[in-house]
Amino acid sequence: PLGNDHEVLTGNVSSIASTNAVYDNELEIFTTDMAASTLGSGALLSTDGKIVGLMLPSINESSMLRAVKISQVEGIIKDILRGKELPYLGMKISTLDEQTARDVSMPRGVYVSLVAYDSPAMEGSVKSGDVITKIGDTYINSADDYEKQLSSLSKGESVDVTFMRLASSGVYEEIECTLIVG
């Protein structure tokens, strides 16, 4: 965990309420009371020895060790081991649930905080600040909906994406584009 071989830390999970936006997903994060290092990685184990999280250097930017819930990355790991190419659109996303959307006067869906350079999303004119509401024929209400819909697609496949963009008039306008899955 701290970047040295054969190292073990013990501690407690202090929070299960945070998330981390990554490209094409929003990961639920465990925060612990253990000291972190940007060099360390490993597994977070329960008291009965089951893997419940993965510690990744990229999410340990704070002084406390953080881990991604294993249930969120287990399917991705299995797909990689099977040799499947993971579909990619290239947007950092986060859920805009009904309450949050109402509080900030935005449409419900998946908020795009960043679009990767040269990504399918950038080529399709998706911008930071857009809110994804539909992929194909499926309405998107959460990052989980987005990830499930994206994982059903294959590299090279075309998909219609509907999103809302704040116009200069201060009103959100619906826009549809076709993206080629990377």
Beta strands, then each sheet from edge to edge (+ up, - down):
strand 1: 13-22
strand 2: 25-35
strand 3: 42-45
strand 4: 51-55
strand 5: 64-69
strand 6: 91-96
strand 7: 109-115
strand 8: 131-135
strand 9: 138-139
strand 10: 158-166
strand 11: 172-180
sheet 1: 1+ 2- 5+ 4- 3+
sheet 2: 6+ 7- 8+ 9-
sheet 3: 6+ 7- 8+ 10- 11+
end
